[in-house]
Amino acid sequence: QVQLVESGGGLVQAGGSLRLSCAASGRSFSMNALGWFRQAPGQEREFVATISWRGANTYYGDSVKGRFTISRDNAKNTFYLQMNRLKPEDTAVYYCAARISPGTSSRSSDYDYWGQGTQVTVSS
């Protein structure tokens, strides 16, 4: 089992920045990739970013490319989502997720463990 706990959400004005953290515990050594997803009210869960656990491969959703950066600190079993130039349409609950199978993925169904979510609200 892997436990994931997000933190760092909050309220920010458009154009501002936030950094989300996701702390992993349990059998975290079994993780092969980590991802961030988000879900706004009435919408489907959307892929934001993913990073391989042992490599340096990163991929981003089109709506956040160039503004968000995913990173990891293996020594701390923690990964991050740095969000810059935030827009009101970035408002959502953000979830971190861990994938056991090899390779990264942008599909939420490919992830095995999920955090509880953290709210990000961007005011205009």
C-alpha positions as CSV (number, residue, x, y, z in Angstrom):
1,Q,0.0,0.0,0.0
2,V,1.0,3.6,-0.7
3,Q,-0.4,6.5,1.1
4,L,-0.3,10.0,-0.5
5,V,-1.1,13.3,1.3
6,E,-1.3,16.5,-0.6
7,S,-0.8,20.0,0.9
8,G,-0.3,23.5,-0.3
9,G,-3.6,24.4,-1.8
10,G,-5.4,27.7,-1.2
11,L,-6.7,30.9,-2.6
12,V,-4.6,33.0,-4.9
13,Q,-5.2,35.8,-7.3
14,A,-4.9,35.4,-11.0
15,G,-1.2,35.6,-12.1
16,G,0.0,34.3,-8.7
17,S,1.8,31.1,-7.8
18,L,1.3,28.1,-5.6
19,R,3.3,25.0,-4.9
20,L,1.5,21.8,-4.1
21,S,3.3,19.0,-2.3
22,C,2.5,15.3,-2.2
23,A,4.1,13.2,0.5
24,A,4.3,9.4,-0.1
25,S,4.6,6.8,2.6
26,G,4.2,3.0,2.8
27,R,5.5,1.0,-0.1
28,S,6.6,4.1,-1.9
29,F,9.6,2.2,-3.4
30,S,7.1,0.4,-5.6
31,M,6.0,3.6,-7.4
32,N,7.1,4.0,-11.0
33,A,5.5,7.2,-11.9
34,L,3.7,10.1,-10.1
35,G,1.0,12.3,-11.4
36,W,-1.1,15.3,-10.7
37,F,-4.7,15.5,-11.8
38,R,-7.5,18.1,-11.2
39,Q,-11.2,18.1,-11.1
40,A,-13.4,21.2,-11.3
41,P,-17.1,21.0,-10.3
42,G,-19.2,19.2,-12.9
43,Q,-16.2,18.3,-15.0
44,E,-14.2,15.1,-15.5
45,R,-10.8,14.6,-13.9
46,E,-8.2,16.2,-16.0
47,F,-4.5,15.2,-16.4
48,V,-2.1,17.9,-15.3
49,A,1.4,16.5,-15.2
50,T,3.4,13.3,-14.6
51,I,7.0,12.4,-13.7
52,S,8.8,9.1,-13.7
53,W,10.1,8.1,-10.2
54,R,13.6,7.0,-11.2
55,G,14.1,9.0,-14.3
56,A,13.6,12.6,-15.4
57,N,10.7,12.2,-17.8
58,T,8.0,14.7,-17.4
59,Y,4.8,15.4,-19.4
60,Y,2.2,18.1,-19.1
61,G,-1.4,18.7,-20.1
62,D,-1.7,21.3,-22.8
63,S,-3.6,23.7,-20.6
64,V,-0.7,24.0,-18.1
65,K,2.3,23.5,-20.3
66,G,4.8,26.3,-19.8
67,R,3.2,27.4,-16.5
68,F,3.4,24.4,-14.2
69,T,6.4,22.3,-13.3
70,I,6.4,18.8,-11.7
71,S,9.4,17.7,-9.7
72,R,10.3,15.2,-7.1
73,D,12.6,14.7,-4.1
74,N,13.2,11.0,-3.8
75,A,15.1,11.4,-0.5
76,K,11.9,12.9,1.1
77,N,9.5,10.7,-0.8
78,T,7.7,13.9,-1.9
79,F,6.8,15.3,-5.2
80,Y,5.7,18.8,-6.1
81,L,3.6,20.8,-8.5
82,Q,4.8,24.4,-9.0
83,M,2.0,26.4,-10.5
84,N,2.8,29.9,-11.9
85,R,0.8,32.4,-13.8
86,L,-2.4,30.9,-12.4
87,K,-5.7,31.5,-14.1
88,P,-9.3,31.3,-12.8
89,E,-9.8,28.3,-15.0
90,D,-7.1,26.5,-12.9
91,T,-9.5,26.4,-10.0
92,A,-10.1,22.8,-9.1
93,V,-9.4,20.1,-6.5
94,Y,-5.9,18.8,-7.3
95,Y,-5.0,15.2,-6.7
96,C,-1.7,13.5,-6.6
97,A,-1.5,9.9,-7.8
98,A,1.0,7.0,-7.9
99,R,1.4,4.4,-10.6
100,I,3.0,1.0,-9.9
101,S,3.2,-0.2,-13.5
102,P,6.2,0.9,-15.6
103,G,6.1,4.1,-17.5
104,T,4.2,7.4,-17.1
105,S,0.6,7.9,-18.2
106,S,-1.9,10.7,-18.6
107,R,-4.8,8.5,-17.9
108,S,-6.3,8.5,-14.4
109,S,-7.3,4.9,-14.7
110,D,-3.6,3.9,-15.0
111,Y,-2.8,5.1,-11.4
112,D,-3.2,2.9,-8.4
113,Y,-3.1,5.2,-5.4
114,W,-4.6,8.6,-4.9
115,G,-4.4,11.4,-2.3
116,Q,-7.4,13.0,-0.8
117,G,-7.2,16.2,-2.9
118,T,-6.4,19.8,-2.1
119,Q,-8.5,22.8,-3.2
120,V,-6.9,25.4,-5.4
121,T,-9.0,28.6,-6.0
122,V,-7.8,31.3,-8.4
123,S,-9.7,34.6,-8.2
124,S,-9.9,37.0,-11.1
